Amino acid sequence: MKRSVKKPVKKHEWFEDEGFWDAFAPFMFDETRWALADPEVEHILALTGIQPPAKVLDLCCGVGRHSLAFARRGFQVTGVDITASYLEAARESAEAEKLAIEFAQADARQFVRPGEFALCVNLGASFGYFSDAREDFGLLKRCRENLAPGGALVLETIGKETAARDFVEEEKIAHDGWEASARYSIIGEWEKLGNFWKAQKGALVFERSFAIRLYSGTELRALLRKAGFTHIEIYGDLDGRAYDQHATMLVAAGKLR
């Protein structure tokens, strides 16, 4: 009798739920966050020295804030995200400004264009989402593969040191009739930052739990070096400040020979 072979079931990751991103978009992309995109891109250009019309890969681009800012400066931009509704909003913004930007729906781990880009950016704490830590390393190797010789990667995430320093158990915010809250927890020995988000407007309620893997500056540098990056610099923000007690984020800039 022939045995049936079961195919492995693909595990769905929390960030693949488009409903989550739609529900919490108003809190993540308010006017303040939009206004930050242009100065943040200026800081990135100062850190890397990349000049237009170089090709830029905006990985996990969301609604396209930074893609638009790069395109306004004459760069050839490709924005990649897994969330279809975010890409639709990004395309509408680009069309309104008459900017020629390519937006592609793809998992960042699977987007492959070897040697095409001079700069790859992964911004807004979009790193450390995967349930398997090996996937973080895989993503960095994919970034390296997509960069041309001499290309640069700029990655912005939540540092383990700043998460410990600034840890609070709960935050609340109100926006356009919505009330949102985020409760935080520590998983393992500061391996991950647990999140429980809730948004409510009358009887309408959205809730979601997830965790983001945390890296120290030293750990992230080592991971980038292992992935093949050289000339790695660690900063405390995109403005190039030191990664010290005054740091706001963990920013890594790595270049290829």
N, C-alpha and C positions, 0 to 999 in steps of 0.2 A: 504494500500500500504506500502510495506516494505521500510524503509529509508536506504539509503546506509550510512555507517559510514566511514568517511575518516580517514585513518591512519596518524598519525603525521609524517610530513616530517622531516627527520633527517637533521639537519643543519650541513653543512660542514665547518670545521674550516680551516683557511688559511694554517696551517702547513700540511694539508693533500694533498696539491698540490705538487706532486713529481717533476713536471717540475720546480718549484721554486728552490728546493734544488739542482737539477741537474745544473741549470743555474748559480747558485751562489757558487757552491762548490769550484771552483778554488780560490775564494777570502776568503773563510772561512777556508780552509784547505791547506794553503801554507806551505812551508818548515819550516817556523818559528813556526807555530802552531804544526806541527808534532814534532819538536825538544823539545817542552815544555812538551810533554806528560810524559816522563820518570821522570823529576824532580817533576812534579805535583803529580804523583803517590807516589813518595818518601815522599812528604809533607803530603799526605793523610794518609799514613801509620804511620807517626810520630804523627799526630793528633789523630788517632784512636787506635793505638797499635795492629791492626789486623795483624796476621801472616799467611804465607802460611802453609798448603794448603787450607786455608779457602775458602768458596764460596763467590764470589763477583758478585753482580748484577750491571751492567753498564747500567743505564736507560737513554734512548735517546743517544745511543752510537755513532750515526753517522757512520763515516767510520772506527770506531774501534780504534782510537788512544790510548785511555786509556785501553781498553780491552786488546790490545796487550801488553801494558806495565805491566799490572797486571799479565798476563799469563807468561811473561818472568821471573817473580819472583816466579813462582810456584803456583799461585792461580788458583782455579777452577772458570772460568769466564763464565758468561752468559751475552751477550750483546743484548739489546732490542732496536729496533727502528721501526718507522713506514714507513721509506723510503726504498723500495726494492733495489734500485740501490746502496745506501750506504752500505747496508748489503752485497750485492754481492762483493763490493770492499773490505769490511772488511774480508770476508771469503777468498778472494784471498790473502790478506796480511797475514792472519793467516797460510794458506797453504804454502805460500812461506817461512815462518819461522818455519814450522812444529810445530805449536802451536795448541793444542786441545782446541778450544774455541767454545762454542755454541752461535750461533746468531739466534735470533728469531724475526720475523716481527710481531709487535703488537703495539696497542695503549698502552702507558704507564699506562693509567688508568685501562686497562683491563687485564694486565699481572698478573696472580695470582699463586703463589707457597708459600702457607703459611708456615712460619717458616723455610724456606730453606737456607737463606743467612746470613752470618756473617756481611757483609758490602753491603750497597747500595749507589751508587754514582749517582748524577745527576749534570753534569758539563757543562761548556760552555754556561751559561745563557740560559738553556733549560727549565726554570720554568717561569710561568706566561703567558703562551701562550693562555690559554683557554678564550673564550668570557665570561664565567660565573665564577666569583671568587670562587664559591662553589666547582668548579672542582679542583682548586688548593689544597684546603683542602682535597678533596677526593683522590687526588694523594698522598699526604703525609700519609693519613691513609692506602692507598694501600702499600706504602713503609714500613710502620710499620708492616702490616700484613705479608709481605714477609720476614721480618727479624726474625731470631732466638732470643731467650732470650739472652740479653747481646749484641745484634747486634748494629750496628752503621749506621747512615745516614750522608753523607756529601753532601751538596747542595751548588752549586756556582751559583750566579745570579747577576743581576745588582741592586745595592742598590739605594733606593730613594735618599739618601743623596749624594752618589757619582754622580748620574745622574744629580742632581741639580748643584753640584759643577763644573762638567766638561762639562755641556751642550754646544753643538755647533749646529748650524742650518744645517750645511752640511759638509760632508766629501767626498773626492774623492781619487780614487786609480786606477792605471793602472797595468795590468798583461797580458802578452802573447798576446799583440795586442788588449786586451779588455780595455775599459774605464768604470769604475763603479763609481756610486755616491750614497750617502745615505743622504736623507733629514729627519730631525727629528722635532717633534712637541710634545707639552705637551697636554695630554688629561685629562680633569677634573682638580682637585686640585692635580696634580702630581700623579693621579691614574695610568696612563699608559704613556709609551713612544711610540709615533707614529713614524712609519718608512715608508719611501717611497724609495725603492731601484730600481736603474736602471743600467743595463749593456748593453753596445753597442760595436759592432765590425762591422764596415762598415754599411751595411743596416740591420744587425741583431740586434734586440733590445728586451731585456727582462725587464719588469717592474712589481713591486709588492708592494702593500701597506699592512701593518699589524701593530699590536700594542702589546706591552709586558707590562703586569701588573707589577708595581713597589711596592716593600715592603721596609719599613725601617727596621733597625736591630731589633727594639723593636717589630714591627708588625710580623716579621718572627719568632722571638722567641715565641711569643704568639700563633701563628698558629701551630708551632711544638709541643708546650706543649698541646694544645687542641687535636692534633692528637695522643697524647699518648707518646711522647718522653720525656725523662728525661735527666738530666745532659747536658743541652743545652749550647753550647758555640758559640759565634758570633765572627767572625774574619774578617779582612780586606783583606785577600787573603788566598790562600791555604797554604802559608808558615807560617801561624799562627800569623801574625802581628795583632795589635789591629785594631778594626773597629773605626778609628778616622779620622782626617783630611788627613792622609797619605794613607788611604785605597784605593785599586784599584778595588776590587770587594766586594760583600757581600757573605760571606761564613758562613754557619751554620753547626755545627756538633752536632747531637743529638744521644743519646744512650738510649737503653731500659734496664730496670732493669733485 
